[in-house]
Structures are given as structure tokens and as C-alpha cells.
């Protein structure tokens, strides 16, 4: 009888354990790449821009991931690529979320023509495929890492504007907001004290999920020549070099695996953050 009673609780604990494992795996992977971005210059076996071996040498003890078409060590370049991809993703998501959330809060709180103008601008921006719009902006500004970053920010902010606007409109209808208005709270304090603190959870979850997508988009822009310029060891540019030397698989395999690991890890972390912050999970 006891085993029957406690069986569901054991199954629930087992299910909860398996639900948190991917989040911890993702956290370990991201911490590894962050440490690589911060410290790789101190322990890389070779400088990422130096020609240190024979051209197109396969993986060996001297070069763990082989060498590329110019004799540069692929392992060192892959580790150095984290210096580009991780900060770019952080910058794009942070700036996009900040300005997008600011515009969304203004649109949702004031309504009227302010809401109409901001949201029509959002609709126009979102009517274009993100990759196509980023390519157009980057091509108009000229190839380069910073122009690619600006292009991705131009693509990313409308998502947060629409999300924050919907959250503000929903929270405005709650009773505690009506009570604050009745007590004479000023609009600025009403927005910052009574409305915005209840709107940040979806923004945080979405931002966590978007990190991986930004890494993938940055690599895509570099792959087609609109991102980091050679000889920078950016992952997308390295995959492009591997496409040119198709039969030397190790050139593209290492940066491709790095992109895959970062995107998967950030999605695992995003899922875990959503589970933690979702009140329905704790009901």
C-alpha cells in the first residue's frame, strides 16, 4: 500500500529531476564559452591569426582540430571565436530588449496616437523576414562586425516592443492599478512602480531564448560576407571558409559544433528560466 501511495511522488521527483538536467547542461556549456571568451588568449596553443603549420592538415596531436587553408590552427581560432559571438549576442539582446521594451511600455501605457504610431512602425518592421531585413541593413551600411550588430538590433527590437505593449495593457486593467489611480499616483510613478514590475517576466524569458538565435544570425551574416571581415576568427566566417574547402571537413566542423552547442545550451537555459518564472508550474 505504501509503495502505491508514494509511487506518484517518486515519479514526480524523477520527472522534475529530468526536467532540470538540460538547464544545468546548458549552464555548464555557456560558462565554458564565457570562460573561453575571457581567458582563451592565455592558454590557446597558437595565435588564431598566425600560420603555424602545413595547409589543410587533418586533426593531430600537434593541431587538435587540424589547420585551415592558410595553415592556421582551427582549435585556437574556434576558441577565439567566442570573443566575437558571445559579446555580440549579449549586446544585441540587451540593446534590443531595452529600447523595444521602452517603446512598448510607452505605447501600452499612453495608448491613443502614440500607441498607433509605435505599433504601426513595429508592424512594418516585422513584415520583413528577419534574415532578409538584417541582410539589407548590413549591406546598406557596409560589411563589418559593428554594422552587422546594428543590423541585428534593427531586427530584434520590435519583438520586445510588441511583447511589452501587450503586458502593459494587461496589467493596466488590474485592480491594484485602479486603486493607485484612485489614490492620486502620478503617471510616471504608476508606470514604474505598479505596472512595469509585473511585466518583466516574459521579457526575461524571451531574451534568454533569443541569445542563441542572435548567435545563429550573426554567424549567418558572417557566412555570406556581411559580418566579421577576414581574418577575424568569427564562427560564421570560419564555416564559410570550410564551405570553400568542402572536402576538408574539420575546417567547418569545429565552428559549426561551437554554434550548435551555444544555441542548444541557451535554449536549454531559456526553457529552465521559463519553468522557474512561470507561476503555473508552481500551482
N, C-alpha and C positions, 0 to 999 in steps of 0.2 A: 504493500500500500504506500509506504513512504517513497519508494522509488517512483511510483506513479505520480505522486504529488509533486515531487521535486524535479521530475524529468523536464517539464516545460521550462522551469527556471534554468536548468543546466543548458538546455538547448538555446535559450535566450542569451545566456552568457557566452556560449560558444559563437552564436551569430554576431553578438556585439564585438567579440574579440576579432573575428574575421573582418568586420566592417572597419576596424581601426588600423589593421595591419597595412593596407595600402597607403594610408596617410603617413604612417611612420616611415615607410619605404620612400615615399616621395620626399619627406623632410630630409632624410639622410642623403638622397641624391642631390637635392638642391643645396644642402650645406656643403657637399663635396665641391660642387661647381662654384659656389661662392668663395670657398677657400682657394680653389684653383685660380679664380679671378684676382684674388688679393695677394696670393703668395707664389704663383707659378713661376714668376721671374727669378725666384731664389732657388728652385730645385729642378727646373727643366734641364734635361741633359744637353740641349743645344739651344742656341738663339733661334727664334722662329723665322727670322729673315735671312739667316746665313746658309750658304750652300756647304753642307757638311759631309756629303757622301756622294756615291755614284747616283746618276739619274735613274729614277724608276726602279730603285732597289726594293725587293719584297721585304716583308717583316722578318727581322732577325734579332739576335741579341744586341747588336750594335744600334739598331733602329727598330724599336718595338713595333711600330706601325709602318715601317718602310719609309721611302723617300718619294718626293714628287718629281715632276718633270724637270725641275731646276736643282734637284739634289738636296732639298730642304727636308728636315725631319718632320714627318707627319704628326707624330705624337706630340712634339713640342708645339707645333702650330695648332693642334686641336686644343691643347690646354690653354694656349694663349688666346684662342678664340673666345673663351669665356669672358675675357676682359671687354669684348665688344658686345656680345649678345646679352649678358645679364644686365649691365647698366642701361643699355638701350631699352630693354623691356621695362625696367623699373621707371625710367624717365617717361616713356610714352604712356604707361598706365597711370602714373601719378599725375602728370600734367593733364592728360585726357580726362581722368576722373575728377580732378579738381575743377577745371573750367566747365566741364559738362555738368557736374553736379551744381555748380554755382548758377549756371543759366537755367537749369531745370528747377532749382528752388525758387528763382525769381519768377519764372513762368507760372509755376504752380501756385505760388503764394499770391501774386498780384492779379493774375488772370487777365481778362479783357484783351486789349490790343497787344499788350506786352506778351501774353501767352501766345497769341496768334502769330506774331512776327517771329518769335523764337522757334516755335514748333513747326512753322512752315519752312524755316531755314533747315531745321532738323530733317524734315521730310524730303527736301530737295537733296540733302547730302546722303541720306540713306537710300535714295532711289538708285544710286550708282552702286555696282558691286564693289566691295571694299578693296579688293586687289586691283581692280581697274582704276579706281579713283586714286589709290596710292601711287600707282604707276604714272598716272597723268600728272599728279602734283610733283613727284620726284623728277620726271622728265622735264617739266617746265622750269624747275629750279636748278637742274643740272645734277649729274650723278655725284654721289658723295654720301658719307655716313650721316652727316648732320641734316642734309636735305631729305634723306630717307626717313630720318627721325621726325622731321617736321611733317612729312607726308603721312606718316602713320598717326601722328597726333591729329591731323586734319580728318582722318578716317575714324578715329576712335571716340572723340568727344561726344558725337550725337547719341551714342548708345547710352551714356550716363545721363545726358540731358533728359531723354525720354523716361528713363527709369526713375530719376529723382522727381520729375514733374508728377508722375503718377503717384509716387509715395507721398509727396506733399499734399496733393489733392485729397488723398485718402485720409491722412492724419488730420487735416483741417476739419474734417467732419466729426471728429471725436469729441466727447463731452468735455474733457478737460480743457480743450481749446476754447469751446464756447464759454466755459467758466472763466478762463483767463481774459477773454474779450469782455465779458460782463464786469470783471473787476477793474477794467481800465488799463490793461497791459498794453504798452506801445507795440506797434507792428514789428519793429526790429527785434525787440526782446521776445515777442511772441514767436517769431520765426526761429530765432537761435536757441531759445530756452525750451519751448514747448512743442515744437514741430520737428526740427532737424534731428534731435537726438533719437527719435523713433524712426528715422528714415535711412540710417546708415547701414543697417544690416544687409539689405540686398546689394547695396553699392560695394561693400567689402567683399561679399561672396563673388559678385561679378568680376571685380578687379582681380581677385585671386585666380579665377578661371581664365582671365584674359592674358595673364602673363605668358602662358605657353603659346597662345595664338599670336602674340606680338613677336615672340622669338621666331616662330614659323614664318610670319610675314616679313620680318627683317631679313631672314635667310633667303626668302623668295626674291626680294628686291635685289639683294646682292647677287643671286644666281643669274639674273637677267641683266646685270651690269648697271643697276640703278642704285646700288648701296655702297658698301665699302669698296674703295678702289684698290687694285693690286699695288704693292704686295702684302697688304694687310691680311693677317690670318683670320678672316671672318669666316664662319662656318658655311654660309651660303656661297661665298666666293670659292671656298675650297671644294664644295660639291660641284660647282661649275667647272673647276679645273679637272675634277675626276670624270666629268661627262666628256670632256675633250679627250682624255686618256682612258677610254671606256674599259679596255681590257686589263688595266692595272687597277683592280678593284679596291685596293687598300686606300687609294687617294681619296675617294669619296665615302668609303665605308666608315672611317673614323669620325669625320664631322657629321655625317648622316646619323650615326649612332648617338652622338652628342646631342643633336637636335631632338631626336626621338626620346632620349632619356629625360631631357628638360621638359618637353611638352607633356609627357606622361606623368612625370613627377608633380608638375604644377597642377595638372588635372586631378591627381590623387589628393593633393593638399586642398584644392578647391572643394572637392566633394566632402572632405572631412570638416572643413570650416563651415560648409552649409549644414552638415549634420549637427554640429555643435551649436550654431546660432539659430537653427530652426526650432521655434518653440513647440511645434507639433511632434518633434522627436522626443520631447520630454513630458508629453502629456500623459 
